């Protein structure tokens, strides 16, 4: 299994972080990783995510959408046993004005061993850029 995990501290209540994180229509304005998320935002439903570094749109199943806590989706290439990616956002409240965003992805399936180290590093850098852009957007809001 290939994976990468990132996190960032955001000086804001988790409710404010959540509100920005689920404002999918505005992703194009600030998000260097995911420019669009469309579809019915409900657990078990199919969404489409446009991943900027990969210049591609993927269909995914929304596995978890827990208010102020987490968003998890899983996309697959052909079939889950071949290649699947589980992308997550998790919010951890440190205090009323400090939130930790945990953000990462797990790749599974027989083809996951062929995901190059360079691609993993490229995506991890994109996740870090996303986290910093989110932090800046929230902390600079008036």
N, CA, C and O atoms as a GROMACS GRO file, in nm:
protein
  568
    1UNK      N    1   0.085  -0.118   0.000
    1UNK     CA    2   0.000   0.000   0.000
    1UNK      C    3   0.089   0.124   0.000
    1UNK      O    4   0.188   0.130   0.073
    2UNK      N    5   0.053   0.221  -0.082
    2UNK     CA    6   0.120   0.350  -0.083
    2UNK      C    7   0.029   0.449  -0.011
    2UNK      O    8  -0.093   0.436  -0.014
    3UNK      N    9   0.091   0.547   0.055
    3UNK     CA   10   0.011   0.644   0.129
    3UNK      C   11   0.092   0.769   0.154
    3UNK      O   12   0.215   0.769   0.146
    4UNK      N   13   0.022   0.876   0.185
    4UNK     CA   14   0.086   0.997   0.234
    4UNK      C   15  -0.012   1.069   0.325
    4UNK      O   16  -0.134   1.062   0.306
    5UNK      N   17   0.044   1.137   0.423
    5UNK     CA   18  -0.036   1.203   0.525
    5UNK      C   19   0.026   1.339   0.555
    5UNK      O   20   0.148   1.351   0.567
    6UNK      N   21  -0.059   1.439   0.568
    6UNK     CA   22  -0.012   1.573   0.600
    6UNK      C   23  -0.102   1.630   0.709
    6UNK      O   24  -0.210   1.578   0.735
    7UNK      N   25  -0.055   1.737   0.771
    7UNK     CA   26  -0.142   1.808   0.865
    7UNK      C   27  -0.094   1.951   0.878
    7UNK      O   28   0.021   1.984   0.850
    8UNK      N   29  -0.187   2.035   0.922
    8UNK     CA   30  -0.157   2.176   0.940
    8UNK      C   31  -0.242   2.229   1.056
    8UNK      O   32  -0.356   2.188   1.074
    9UNK      N   33  -0.184   2.321   1.132
    9UNK     CA   34  -0.258   2.391   1.238
    9UNK      C   35  -0.322   2.515   1.176
    9UNK      O   36  -0.256   2.591   1.105
   10UNK      N   37  -0.448   2.534   1.203
   10UNK     CA   38  -0.520   2.652   1.154
   10UNK      C   39  -0.576   2.726   1.275
   10UNK      O   40  -0.647   2.669   1.357
   11UNK      N   41  -0.542   2.853   1.284
   11UNK     CA   42  -0.589   2.934   1.397
   11UNK      C   43  -0.731   2.980   1.366
   11UNK      O   44  -0.754   3.088   1.311
   12UNK      N   45  -0.826   2.893   1.403
   12UNK     CA   46  -0.969   2.919   1.381
   12UNK      C   47  -1.047   2.805   1.444
   12UNK      O   48  -0.996   2.694   1.459
   13UNK      N   49  -1.172   2.832   1.481
   13UNK     CA   50  -1.257   2.723   1.531
   13UNK      C   51  -1.281   2.620   1.421
   13UNK      O   52  -1.281   2.654   1.303
   14UNK      N   53  -1.303   2.496   1.461
   14UNK     CA   54  -1.322   2.390   1.360
   14UNK      C   55  -1.445   2.416   1.273
   14UNK      O   56  -1.447   2.374   1.157
   15UNK      N   57  -1.546   2.483   1.326
   15UNK     CA   58  -1.665   2.512   1.247
   15UNK      C   59  -1.632   2.604   1.129
   15UNK      O   60  -1.689   2.589   1.020
   16UNK      N   61  -1.541   2.698   1.150
   16UNK     CA   62  -1.501   2.788   1.042
   16UNK      C   63  -1.416   2.714   0.938
   16UNK      O   64  -1.429   2.737   0.818
   17UNK      N   65  -1.329   2.626   0.985
   17UNK     CA   66  -1.250   2.544   0.893
   17UNK      C   67  -1.343   2.456   0.810
   17UNK      O   68  -1.327   2.446   0.688
   18UNK      N   69  -1.439   2.394   0.876
   18UNK     CA   70  -1.535   2.306   0.807
   18UNK      C   71  -1.612   2.384   0.701
   18UNK      O   72  -1.627   2.338   0.588
   19UNK      N   73  -1.660   2.501   0.737
   19UNK     CA   74  -1.739   2.582   0.644
   19UNK      C   75  -1.661   2.611   0.516
   19UNK      O   76  -1.716   2.605   0.406
   20UNK      N   77  -1.532   2.643   0.529
   20UNK     CA   78  -1.449   2.670   0.412
   20UNK      C   79  -1.419   2.541   0.337
   20UNK      O   80  -1.419   2.540   0.214
   21UNK      N   81  -1.395   2.434   0.409
   21UNK     CA   82  -1.361   2.306   0.348
   21UNK      C   83  -1.475   2.250   0.263
   21UNK      O   84  -1.450   2.185   0.162
   22UNK      N   85  -1.600   2.275   0.303
   22UNK     CA   86  -1.713   2.220   0.228
   22UNK      C   87  -1.773   2.319   0.129
   22UNK      O   88  -1.874   2.290   0.065
   23UNK      N   89  -1.712   2.435   0.116
   23UNK     CA   90  -1.758   2.534   0.017
   23UNK      C   91  -1.696   2.499  -0.119
   23UNK      O   92  -1.610   2.571  -0.170
   24UNK      N   93  -1.742   2.387  -0.175
   24UNK     CA   94  -1.682   2.330  -0.295
   24UNK      C   95  -1.688   2.425  -0.415
   24UNK      O   96  -1.599   2.422  -0.501
   25UNK      N   97  -1.791   2.507  -0.422
   25UNK     CA   98  -1.805   2.600  -0.535
   25UNK      C   99  -1.691   2.702  -0.541
   25UNK      O  100  -1.660   2.755  -0.647
   26UNK      N  101  -1.628   2.728  -0.428
   26UNK     CA  102  -1.519   2.826  -0.425
   26UNK      C  103  -1.380   2.762  -0.431
   26UNK      O  104  -1.280   2.834  -0.425
   27UNK      N  105  -1.372   2.631  -0.442
   27UNK     CA  106  -1.241   2.565  -0.450
   27UNK      C  107  -1.156   2.623  -0.562
   27UNK      O  108  -1.035   2.640  -0.546
   28UNK      N  109  -1.218   2.654  -0.674
   28UNK     CA  110  -1.145   2.706  -0.789
   28UNK      C  111  -1.072   2.836  -0.753
   28UNK      O  112  -0.971   2.869  -0.815
   29UNK      N  113  -1.121   2.909  -0.653
   29UNK     CA  114  -1.062   3.038  -0.614
   29UNK      C  115  -0.931   3.022  -0.535
   29UNK      O  116  -0.847   3.112  -0.536
   30UNK      N  117  -0.914   2.908  -0.469
   30UNK     CA  118  -0.798   2.899  -0.379
   30UNK      C  119  -0.729   2.763  -0.375
   30UNK      O  120  -0.614   2.755  -0.332
   31UNK      N  121  -0.794   2.657  -0.418
   31UNK     CA  122  -0.745   2.522  -0.393
   31UNK      C  123  -0.652   2.474  -0.504
   31UNK      O  124  -0.698   2.450  -0.616
   32UNK      N  125  -0.523   2.458  -0.476
   32UNK     CA  126  -0.429   2.412  -0.579
   32UNK      C  127  -0.430   2.260  -0.601
   32UNK      O  128  -0.359   2.210  -0.688
   33UNK      N  129  -0.509   2.189  -0.523
   33UNK     CA  130  -0.515   2.043  -0.534
   33UNK      C  131  -0.643   1.995  -0.601
   33UNK      O  132  -0.638   1.920  -0.699
   34UNK      N  133  -0.757   2.038  -0.549
   34UNK     CA  134  -0.888   1.995  -0.600
   34UNK      C  135  -0.961   2.120  -0.647
   34UNK      O  136  -1.000   2.204  -0.566
   35UNK      N  137  -0.979   2.133  -0.777
   35UNK     CA  138  -1.043   2.255  -0.827
   35UNK      C  139  -1.196   2.246  -0.828
   35UNK      O  140  -1.264   2.348  -0.822
   36UNK      N  141  -1.249   2.124  -0.835
   36UNK     CA  142  -1.395   2.106  -0.838
   36UNK      C  143  -1.434   1.977  -0.766
   36UNK      O  144  -1.366   1.876  -0.776
   37UNK      N  145  -1.545   1.984  -0.694
   37UNK     CA  146  -1.614   1.866  -0.643
   37UNK      C  147  -1.760   1.886  -0.678
   37UNK      O  148  -1.821   1.987  -0.642
   38UNK      N  149  -1.815   1.790  -0.750
   38UNK     CA  150  -1.956   1.799  -0.788
   38UNK      C  151  -2.026   1.667  -0.755
   38UNK      O  152  -1.961   1.564  -0.737
   39UNK      N  153  -2.158   1.674  -0.748
   39UNK     CA  154  -2.238   1.556  -0.719
   39UNK      C  155  -2.315   1.576  -0.590
   39UNK      O  156  -2.302   1.679  -0.524
   40UNK      N  157  -2.394   1.478  -0.557
   40UNK     CA  158  -2.473   1.483  -0.434
   40UNK      C  159  -2.382   1.455  -0.315
   40UNK      O  160  -2.320   1.348  -0.306
   41UNK      N  161  -2.374   1.550  -0.225
   41UNK     CA  162  -2.285   1.539  -0.109
   41UNK      C  163  -2.360   1.466   0.003
   41UNK      O  164  -2.417   1.526   0.094
   42UNK      N  165  -2.357   1.334  -0.009
   42UNK     CA  166  -2.424   1.247   0.087
   42UNK      C  167  -2.350   1.114   0.088
   42UNK      O  168  -2.310   1.063  -0.016
   43UNK      N  169  -2.332   1.057   0.207
   43UNK     CA  170  -2.259   0.931   0.218
   43UNK      C  171  -2.318   0.826   0.126
   43UNK      O  172  -2.439   0.807   0.120
   44UNK      N  173  -2.230   0.756   0.055
   44UNK     CA  174  -2.272   0.651  -0.038
   44UNK      C  175  -2.295   0.700  -0.180
   44UNK      O  176  -2.308   0.619  -0.271
   45UNK      N  177  -2.300   0.831  -0.198
   45UNK     CA  178  -2.325   0.887  -0.331
   45UNK      C  179  -2.194   0.903  -0.409
   45UNK      O  180  -2.086   0.905  -0.350
   46UNK      N  181  -2.206   0.914  -0.540
   46UNK     CA  182  -2.091   0.935  -0.626
   46UNK      C  183  -2.068   1.085  -0.645
   46UNK      O  184  -2.161   1.161  -0.672
   47UNK      N  185  -1.942   1.124  -0.628
   47UNK     CA  186  -1.902   1.262  -0.653
   47UNK      C  187  -1.794   1.259  -0.761
   47UNK      O  188  -1.735   1.154  -0.789
   48UNK      N  189  -1.769   1.373  -0.820
   48UNK     CA  190  -1.659   1.386  -0.915
   48UNK      C  191  -1.562   1.488  -0.860
   48UNK      O  192  -1.601   1.597  -0.818
   49UNK      N  193  -1.435   1.452  -0.860
   49UNK     CA  194  -1.330   1.540  -0.808
   49UNK      C  195  -1.230   1.567  -0.920
   49UNK      O  196  -1.181   1.475  -0.985
   50UNK      N  197  -1.200   1.694  -0.940
   50UNK     CA  198  -1.098   1.732  -1.037
   50UNK      C  199  -0.969   1.758  -0.961
   50UNK      O  200  -0.961   1.851  -0.881
   51UNK      N  201  -0.868   1.674  -0.988
   51UNK     CA  202  -0.740   1.681  -0.918
   51UNK      C  203  -0.642   1.757  -1.006
   51UNK      O  204  -0.602   1.709  -1.113
   52UNK      N  205  -0.604   1.875  -0.962
   52UNK     CA  206  -0.523   1.967  -1.042
   52UNK      C  207  -0.388   1.908  -1.084
   52UNK      O  208  -0.356   1.911  -1.202
   53UNK      N  209  -0.306   1.854  -0.990
   53UNK     CA  210  -0.173   1.805  -1.032
   53UNK      C  211  -0.179   1.690  -1.133
   53UNK      O  212  -0.086   1.671  -1.212
   54UNK      N  213  -0.289   1.614  -1.131
   54UNK     CA  214  -0.303   1.502  -1.224
   54UNK      C  215  -0.377   1.541  -1.351
   54UNK      O  216  -0.386   1.463  -1.446
   55UNK      N  217  -0.431   1.664  -1.353
   55UNK     CA  218  -0.506   1.716  -1.468
   55UNK      C  219  -0.613   1.616  -1.512
   55UNK      O  220  -0.625   1.584  -1.630
   56UNK      N  221  -0.691   1.569  -1.413
   56UNK     CA  222  -0.792   1.469  -1.443
   56UNK      C  223  -0.907   1.479  -1.344
   56UNK      O  224  -0.892   1.527  -1.232
   57UNK      N  225  -1.023   1.432  -1.388
   57UNK     CA  226  -1.141   1.425  -1.303
   57UNK      C  227  -1.171   1.279  -1.276
   57UNK      O  228  -1.172   1.196  -1.368
   58UNK      N  229  -1.197   1.248  -1.150
   58UNK     CA  230  -1.221   1.111  -1.108
   58UNK      C  231  -1.357   1.100  -1.040
   58UNK      O  232  -1.399   1.191  -0.969
   59UNK      N  233  -1.424   0.989  -1.064
   59UNK     CA  234  -1.547   0.958  -0.991
   59UNK      C  235  -1.505   0.889  -0.861
   59UNK      O  236  -1.411   0.810  -0.858
   60UNK      N  237  -1.576   0.921  -0.754
   60UNK     CA  238  -1.545   0.863  -0.624
   60UNK      C  239  -1.674   0.845  -0.546
   60UNK      O  240  -1.774   0.912  -0.571
   61UNK      N  241  -1.670   0.754  -0.451
   61UNK     CA  242  -1.783   0.733  -0.361
   61UNK      C  243  -1.754   0.807  -0.231
   61UNK      O  244  -1.647   0.792  -0.173
   62UNK      N  245  -1.849   0.887  -0.187
   62UNK     CA  246  -1.835   0.959  -0.062
   62UNK      C  247  -1.861   0.860   0.052
   62UNK      O  248  -1.975   0.819   0.076
   63UNK      N  249  -1.755   0.823   0.122
   63UNK     CA  250  -1.765   0.724   0.229
   63UNK      C  251  -1.810   0.784   0.361
   63UNK      O  252  -1.885   0.722   0.436
   64UNK      N  253  -1.764   0.906   0.389
   64UNK     CA  254  -1.796   0.969   0.517
   64UNK      C  255  -1.808   1.119   0.499
   64UNK      O  256  -1.724   1.183   0.435
   65UNK      N  257  -1.912   1.175   0.555
   65UNK     CA  258  -1.932   1.319   0.556
   65UNK      C  259  -1.993   1.353   0.692
   65UNK      O  260  -2.114   1.362   0.707
   66UNK      N  261  -1.904   1.372   0.789
   66UNK     CA  262  -1.946   1.398   0.928
   66UNK      C  263  -1.919   1.544   0.960
   66UNK      O  264  -1.804   1.588   0.962
   67UNK      N  265  -2.025   1.618   0.984
   67UNK     CA  266  -2.015   1.763   1.004
   67UNK      C  267  -1.911   1.799   1.110
   67UNK      O  268  -1.910   1.745   1.220
   68UNK      N  269  -1.824   1.893   1.072
   68UNK     CA  270  -1.717   1.944   1.158
   68UNK      C  271  -1.614   1.838   1.199
   68UNK      O  272  -1.535   1.860   1.290
   69UNK      N  273  -1.615   1.722   1.130
   69UNK     CA  274  -1.523   1.614   1.168
   69UNK      C  275  -1.442   1.561   1.050
   69UNK      O  276  -1.319   1.567   1.052
   70UNK      N  277  -1.511   1.509   0.946
   70UNK     CA  278  -1.434   1.445   0.839
   70UNK      C  279  -1.511   1.435   0.709
   70UNK      O  280  -1.634   1.432   0.705
   71UNK      N  281  -1.432   1.429   0.602
   71UNK     CA  282  -1.480   1.397   0.468
   71UNK      C  283  -1.385   1.290   0.415
   71UNK      O  284  -1.263   1.306   0.418
   72UNK      N  285  -1.443   1.180   0.367
   72UNK     CA  286  -1.362   1.071   0.311
   72UNK      C  287  -1.429   1.025   0.182
   72UNK      O  288  -1.549   0.999   0.179
   73UNK      N  289  -1.349   1.016   0.075
   73UNK     CA  290  -1.402   0.958  -0.049
   73UNK      C  291  -1.304   0.855  -0.102
   73UNK      O  292  -1.184   0.858  -0.073
   74UNK      N  293  -1.358   0.764  -0.181
   74UNK     CA  294  -1.275   0.658  -0.239
   74UNK      C  295  -1.302   0.650  -0.388
   74UNK      O  296  -1.415   0.632  -0.433
   75UNK      N  297  -1.195   0.665  -0.463
   75UNK     CA  298  -1.203   0.651  -0.608
   75UNK      C  299  -1.132   0.525  -0.650
   75UNK      O  300  -1.042   0.477  -0.580
   76UNK      N  301  -1.171   0.471  -0.764
   76UNK     CA  302  -1.107   0.349  -0.813
   76UNK      C  303  -1.079   0.363  -0.962
   76UNK      O  304  -1.144   0.439  -1.033
   77UNK      N  305  -0.982   0.288  -1.006
   77UNK     CA  306  -0.951   0.277  -1.147
   77UNK      C  307  -0.992   0.137  -1.192
   77UNK      O  308  -0.928   0.038  -1.154
   78UNK      N  309  -1.096   0.129  -1.270
   78UNK     CA  310  -1.156   0.006  -1.321
   78UNK      C  311  -1.223  -0.073  -1.209
   78UNK      O  312  -1.345  -0.088  -1.209
   79UNK      N  313  -1.146  -0.123  -1.113
   79UNK     CA  314  -1.201  -0.200  -1.001
   79UNK      C  315  -1.114  -0.177  -0.879
   79UNK      O  316  -0.992  -0.159  -0.891
   80UNK      N  317  -1.174  -0.179  -0.761
   80UNK     CA  318  -1.102  -0.151  -0.637
   80UNK      C  319  -0.984  -0.247  -0.614
   80UNK      O  320  -0.882  -0.207  -0.558
   81UNK      N  321  -0.999  -0.372  -0.657
   81UNK     CA  322  -0.889  -0.466  -0.633
   81UNK      C  323  -0.767  -0.433  -0.720
   81UNK      O  324  -0.656  -0.477  -0.690
   82UNK      N  325  -0.788  -0.355  -0.828
   82UNK     CA  326  -0.676  -0.314  -0.912
   82UNK      C  327  -0.608  -0.190  -0.856
   82UNK      O  328  -0.487  -0.190  -0.831
   83UNK      N  329  -0.685  -0.082  -0.836
   83UNK     CA  330  -0.629   0.042  -0.781
   83UNK      C  331  -0.741   0.128  -0.726
   83UNK      O  332  -0.839   0.157  -0.795
   84UNK      N  333  -0.725   0.168  -0.602
   84UNK     CA  334  -0.821   0.256  -0.537
   84UNK      C  335  -0.745   0.354  -0.449
   84UNK      O  336  -0.641   0.322  -0.392
   85UNK      N  337  -0.800   0.475  -0.439
   85UNK     CA  338  -0.743   0.575  -0.352
   85UNK      C  339  -0.848   0.627  -0.256
   85UNK      O  340  -0.958   0.665  -0.297
   86UNK      N  341  -0.815   0.627  -0.128
   86UNK     CA  342  -0.906   0.679  -0.025
   86UNK      C  343  -0.849   0.809   0.029
   86UNK      O  344  -0.747   0.810   0.098
   87UNK      N  345  -0.916   0.918  -0.004
   87UNK     CA  346  -0.873   1.054   0.028
   87UNK      C  347  -0.950   1.100   0.152
   87UNK      O  348  -1.071   1.080   0.161
   88UNK      N  349  -0.880   1.161   0.246
   88UNK     CA  350  -0.951   1.204   0.368
   88UNK      C  351  -0.909   1.344   0.412
   88UNK      O  352  -0.797   1.389   0.389
   89UNK      N  353  -1.006   1.411   0.475
   89UNK     CA  354  -0.985   1.533   0.553
   89UNK      C  355  -1.041   1.503   0.691
   89UNK      O  356  -1.154   1.455   0.702
   90UNK      N  357  -0.965   1.530   0.796
   90UNK     CA  358  -1.014   1.513   0.932
   90UNK      C  359  -0.980   1.638   1.013
   90UNK      O  360  -0.868   1.689   1.006
   91UNK      N  361  -1.076   1.688   1.088
   91UNK     CA  362  -1.056   1.805   1.172
   91UNK      C  363  -1.046   1.761   1.317
   91UNK      O  364  -1.129   1.685   1.366
   92UNK      N  365  -0.944   1.812   1.385
   92UNK     CA  366  -0.923   1.784   1.528
   92UNK      C  367  -0.916   1.918   1.601
   92UNK      O  368  -0.828   2.000   1.576
   93UNK      N  369  -1.011   1.939   1.691
   93UNK     CA  370  -1.014   2.062   1.769
   93UNK      C  371  -0.910   2.055   1.881
   93UNK      O  372  -0.915   1.965   1.964
   94UNK      N  373  -0.817   2.150   1.881
   94UNK     CA  374  -0.718   2.158   1.988
   94UNK      C  375  -0.768   2.246   2.102
   94UNK      O  376  -0.750   2.214   2.219
   95UNK      N  377  -0.832   2.356   2.066
   95UNK     CA  378  -0.904   2.442   2.158
   95UNK      C  379  -1.004   2.520   2.075
   95UNK      O  380  -1.015   2.497   1.954
   96UNK      N  381  -1.076   2.613   2.135
   96UNK     CA  382  -1.185   2.679   2.061
   96UNK      C  383  -1.137   2.762   1.942
   96UNK      O  384  -1.217   2.796   1.855
   97UNK      N  385  -1.008   2.795   1.937
   97UNK     CA  386  -0.957   2.874   1.826
   97UNK      C  387  -0.837   2.810   1.756
   97UNK      O  388  -0.760   2.879   1.689
   98UNK      N  389  -0.821   2.679   1.770
   98UNK     CA  390  -0.711   2.610   1.703
   98UNK      C  391  -0.759   2.473   1.655
   98UNK      O  392  -0.806   2.391   1.734
   99UNK      N  393  -0.747   2.451   1.524
   99UNK     CA  394  -0.792   2.327   1.462
   99UNK      C  395  -0.674   2.265   1.387
   99UNK      O  396  -0.597   2.335   1.321
  100UNK      N  397  -0.661   2.134   1.397
  100UNK     CA  398  -0.564   2.060   1.318
  100UNK      C  399  -0.640   1.995   1.202
  100UNK      O  400  -0.738   1.923   1.223
  101UNK      N  401  -0.593   2.021   1.080
  101UNK     CA  402  -0.646   1.950   0.964
  101UNK      C  403  -0.549   1.836   0.933
  101UNK      O  404  -0.431   1.860   0.906
  102UNK      N  405  -0.600   1.713   0.936
  102UNK     CA  406  -0.525   1.596   0.891
  102UNK      C  407  -0.576   1.563   0.752
  102UNK      O  408  -0.697   1.555   0.730
  103UNK      N  409  -0.484   1.544   0.658
  103UNK     CA  410  -0.522   1.534   0.518
  103UNK      C  411  -0.429   1.436   0.449
  103UNK      O  412  -0.307   1.453   0.452
  104UNK      N  413  -0.484   1.333   0.388
  104UNK     CA  414  -0.399   1.235   0.323
  104UNK      C  415  -0.475   1.141   0.233
  104UNK      O  416  -0.592   1.161   0.202
  105UNK      N  417  -0.403   1.038   0.191
  105UNK     CA  418  -0.462   0.939   0.100
  105UNK      C  419  -0.389   0.806   0.115
  105UNK      O  420  -0.268   0.800   0.135
  106UNK      N  421  -0.469   0.699   0.104
  106UNK     CA  422  -0.419   0.562   0.102
  106UNK      C  423  -0.449   0.504  -0.036
  106UNK      O  424  -0.560   0.519  -0.087
  107UNK      N  425  -0.353   0.438  -0.095
  107UNK     CA  426  -0.375   0.368  -0.222
  107UNK      C  427  -0.367   0.218  -0.196
  107UNK      O  428  -0.274   0.170  -0.131
  108UNK      N  429  -0.463   0.145  -0.248
  108UNK     CA  430  -0.466   0.000  -0.234
  108UNK      C  431  -0.490  -0.064  -0.370
  108UNK      O  432  -0.520   0.005  -0.468
  109UNK      N  433  -0.476  -0.192  -0.375
  109UNK     CA  434  -0.498  -0.267  -0.499
  109UNK      C  435  -0.366  -0.316  -0.555
  109UNK      O  436  -0.259  -0.264  -0.522
  110UNK      N  437  -0.374  -0.415  -0.640
  110UNK     CA  438  -0.253  -0.478  -0.692
  110UNK      C  439  -0.167  -0.382  -0.773
  110UNK      O  440  -0.046  -0.400  -0.780
  111UNK      N  441  -0.228  -0.282  -0.835
  111UNK     CA  442  -0.150  -0.187  -0.915
  111UNK      C  443  -0.087  -0.075  -0.831
  111UNK      O  444  -0.007   0.003  -0.883
  112UNK      N  445  -0.124  -0.066  -0.704
  112UNK     CA  446  -0.070   0.042  -0.621
  112UNK      C  447   0.081   0.034  -0.605
  112UNK      O  448   0.147   0.136  -0.582
  113UNK      N  449   0.138  -0.086  -0.618
  113UNK     CA  450   0.283  -0.100  -0.606
  113UNK      C  451   0.356  -0.028  -0.720
  113UNK      O  452   0.475   0.001  -0.710
  114UNK      N  453   0.285   0.000  -0.829
  114UNK     CA  454   0.347   0.065  -0.944
  114UNK      C  455   0.339   0.218  -0.938
  114UNK      O  456   0.389   0.286  -1.027
  115UNK      N  457   0.276   0.272  -0.834
  115UNK     CA  458   0.273   0.417  -0.817
  115UNK      C  459   0.414   0.461  -0.778
  115UNK      O  460   0.468   0.416  -0.678
  116UNK      N  461   0.470   0.548  -0.859
  116UNK     CA  462   0.610   0.585  -0.837
  116UNK      C  463   0.628   0.672  -0.714
  116UNK      O  464   0.537   0.743  -0.671
  117UNK      N  465   0.748   0.666  -0.660
  117UNK     CA  466   0.784   0.751  -0.547
  117UNK      C  467   0.774   0.898  -0.588
  117UNK      O  468   0.733   0.982  -0.508
  118UNK      N  469   0.810   0.928  -0.713
  118UNK     CA  470   0.800   1.066  -0.762
  118UNK      C  471   0.656   1.116  -0.761
  118UNK      O  472   0.630   1.230  -0.723
  119UNK      N  473   0.562   1.030  -0.804
  119UNK     CA  474   0.421   1.070  -0.804
  119UNK      C  475   0.372   1.090  -0.661
  119UNK      O  476   0.300   1.186  -0.634
  120UNK      N  477   0.409   1.002  -0.571
  120UNK     CA  478   0.369   1.016  -0.430
  120UNK      C  479   0.422   1.148  -0.375
  120UNK      O  480   0.349   1.221  -0.308
  121UNK      N  481   0.549   1.179  -0.403
  121UNK     CA  482   0.607   1.304  -0.354
  121UNK      C  483   0.539   1.426  -0.417
  121UNK      O  484   0.516   1.526  -0.349
  122UNK      N  485   0.507   1.418  -0.545
  122UNK     CA  486   0.436   1.527  -0.612
  122UNK      C  487   0.300   1.551  -0.547
  122UNK      O  488   0.261   1.665  -0.522
  123UNK      N  489   0.228   1.444  -0.520
  123UNK     CA  490   0.096   1.457  -0.459
  123UNK      C  491   0.106   1.506  -0.315
  123UNK      O  492   0.024   1.587  -0.271
  124UNK      N  493   0.206   1.459  -0.242
  124UNK     CA  494   0.224   1.506  -0.104
  124UNK      C  495   0.253   1.656  -0.103
  124UNK      O  496   0.200   1.729  -0.019
  125UNK      N  497   0.336   1.702  -0.195
  125UNK     CA  498   0.362   1.847  -0.206
  125UNK      C  499   0.234   1.923  -0.237
  125UNK      O  500   0.212   2.031  -0.184
  126UNK      N  501   0.151   1.866  -0.324
  126UNK     CA  502   0.023   1.931  -0.358
  126UNK      C  503  -0.069   1.935  -0.236
  126UNK      O  504  -0.142   2.033  -0.217
  127UNK      N  505  -0.068   1.831  -0.154
  127UNK     CA  506  -0.149   1.830  -0.032
  127UNK      C  507  -0.101   1.938   0.064
  127UNK      O  508  -0.182   2.009   0.124
  128UNK      N  509   0.030   1.951   0.078
  128UNK     CA  510   0.085   2.054   0.166
  128UNK      C  511   0.047   2.193   0.113
  128UNK      O  512   0.009   2.280   0.192
  129UNK      N  513   0.057   2.215  -0.018
  129UNK     CA  514   0.017   2.344  -0.077
  129UNK      C  515  -0.131   2.370  -0.051
  129UNK      O  516  -0.169   2.483  -0.021
  130UNK      N  517  -0.213   2.268  -0.064
  130UNK     CA  518  -0.357   2.280  -0.034
  130UNK      C  519  -0.377   2.324   0.110
  130UNK      O  520  -0.452   2.417   0.138
  131UNK      N  521  -0.309   2.255   0.202
  131UNK     CA  522  -0.325   2.285   0.345
  131UNK      C  523  -0.286   2.429   0.376
  131UNK      O  524  -0.356   2.498   0.450
  132UNK      N  525  -0.176   2.473   0.320
  132UNK     CA  526  -0.130   2.610   0.344
  132UNK      C  527  -0.224   2.713   0.282
  132UNK      O  528  -0.247   2.819   0.339
  133UNK      N  529  -0.278   2.682   0.163
  133UNK     CA  530  -0.374   2.773   0.100
  133UNK      C  531  -0.503   2.782   0.183
  133UNK      O  532  -0.560   2.890   0.198
  134UNK      N  533  -0.547   2.669   0.237
  134UNK     CA  534  -0.666   2.668   0.323
  134UNK      C  535  -0.639   2.749   0.450
  134UNK      O  536  -0.721   2.832   0.490
  135UNK      N  537  -0.525   2.726   0.511
  135UNK     CA  538  -0.486   2.799   0.633
  135UNK      C  539  -0.486   2.949   0.606
  135UNK      O  540  -0.543   3.027   0.682
  136UNK      N  541  -0.421   2.990   0.497
  136UNK     CA  542  -0.412   3.132   0.463
  136UNK      C  543  -0.550   3.191   0.438
  136UNK      O  544  -0.581   3.301   0.484
  137UNK      N  545  -0.633   3.119   0.364
  137UNK     CA  546  -0.768   3.168   0.334
  137UNK      C  547  -0.848   3.191   0.461
  137UNK      O  548  -0.914   3.294   0.476
  138UNK      N  549  -0.842   3.096   0.552
  138UNK     CA  550  -0.922   3.106   0.676
  138UNK      C  551  -0.863   3.211   0.770
  138UNK      O  552  -0.936   3.295   0.823
  139UNK      N  553  -0.733   3.207   0.791
  139UNK     CA  554  -0.673   3.298   0.888
  139UNK      C  555  -0.673   3.444   0.841
  139UNK      O  556  -0.663   3.535   0.923
  140UNK      N  557  -0.684   3.466   0.711
  140UNK     CA  558  -0.688   3.603   0.658
  140UNK      C  559  -0.828   3.655   0.634
  140UNK      O  560  -0.844   3.768   0.589
  141UNK      N  561  -0.931   3.574   0.664
  141UNK     CA  562  -1.069   3.620   0.652
  141UNK      C  563  -1.094   3.729   0.756
  141UNK      O  564  -1.043   3.725   0.867
  142UNK      N  565  -1.172   3.822   0.717
  142UNK     CA  566  -1.209   3.928   0.811
  142UNK      C  567  -1.343   3.900   0.873
  142UNK      O  568  -1.391   3.979   0.955
   0.00000   0.00000   0.00000
